Structures are given as structure tokens and as C-alpha cells.
Amino acid sequence: MNHNYQKELDQIIKKHQEAGEKPSLLLHSCCAPCSSYVLEYLSQYFKITIYYYNPNITEEAEYYKRVREVKRLTDEMNLSEISVIEGEYEPSLFFEMAKKWPGEKEGGKRCYDCYRMRLFKTAFLAAKMGFDYFTTTLSISPHKNAGWLNELSVKAGEEFHVSCLPADFKKKNGYKRSIELSAIYDLYRQDYCGCIFSKREREEEKKKNTAKHLDF
């Protein structure tokens, strides 16, 4: 069954608006560019706290560069009421999981389990801190599987007894707007998800594209 996650989100927003409520939301952030549109959009309707937790990012310098950009973005967007919770840097957990999927391509089972790690940790924290909802910025990327993200969010919510916010932030030109906002705020935009596997695939793609242009 196909889900219209944007329509489901619209209905939740409408329900709370009619009740005069602004519920709390723990928003998992993968990076500043993906967060930009989501913050612009959802801050109208939710009291947001950002949770930056991404053990998939292999290089420590890259990890902290991205979290600094997230913090700078909230400052420059004048979202002073939005705080950032910086999760632990735990790449060893990602690599332990990735051992199960040697040779797996990007977008496959390793990515599914990576989504699971981050979403279940977010749901656990949301329940522990008493948030009304949790969700992730990941679905804004055209390279991320919104169906998987929402499926896992539902499972995580059920396990920790907290409501997940359905989302496919690519809708309503969300991805396009994130590119515009990245330019406005001069955000660092990486061209790979963060893990060594995606970085290698991206580098191989670049080499192939370069070879094609030279092959004349």
C-alpha cells in the first residue's frame, strides 16, 4: 500500500492548529542542508529540539564539521528557541552493523540498518525526554528511501511508546528549497552521506565521469 506521508503530516498539523496546540518535536538531523527546509517548515507548527546523532559518519572531523553547521544554521535562521542536542560520536557501532553487509551497494540493506540505528536512538530519547513526536530530516534527500524511514519510525515509536511524525520532506519542493537555503546561508554541502562506503562509491562515480569526458 502506497502512503502519502505529506498528506498524513498535513492532517496532524491541521489537528493541532485547530486545537491551538504547538506540540514538541525531537528532530533527528543528518546535516545542515537537509535540516534547513525542515526547520523553516516545521518550526511554524512544532516546538523543535534538534538531535544530531550520526554514527555512520566515518571521519571525526567531518562529523564535527557537520554539527557545527547545524548549530550555525539555527543561529542564522534566528531560531534561538531551537536547541541542539549533540549525540555521542559512535562510529564503532556503525561498523559493527556494516560487517553484516560486505559489498552492499548504497541504498541497500546496510542503509536500512543505518536508518534503524539512528531512528531507534531518536525514538528512545524522545520517549525519555517526553516529546510529543519525533522524526528525521533524512527523507528530504532524493537518495533516501522515505518508505523505509517511515516504516522504521513507526516500529521505533511502537517500541518506545512515542509518536512518530510521518514525513517525506521532498514533497512541496522541499529538496529544491533546501538547495536555495543552503545557498542563502552558505552551508557546507557534502556529496556523500558520511560513511566510508558512500564516499568510495561517490569517488568511483567521479572517476568514471572523468574518464568518459577524456575518452574522445
Secondary structure, DSSP 8 states (H G I E B T S, - for coil): ----HHHHHHHHHHHHHHTT---EEEEEES-HHHHHHHHHHHTTTSEEEEEE--TT---HHHHHHHHHHHHHHHHHTT-TT-EEEE----HHHHHHHHTTSTT--TTSHHHHHHHHHHHHHHHHHHHHHT-SEEEEGGGGSTTS-HHHHHHHHHHHHHHHT-EE----TTTTTHHHHHHHHHHHTT----SS-SSHHHHHHHHHHHHHHHHHHH--
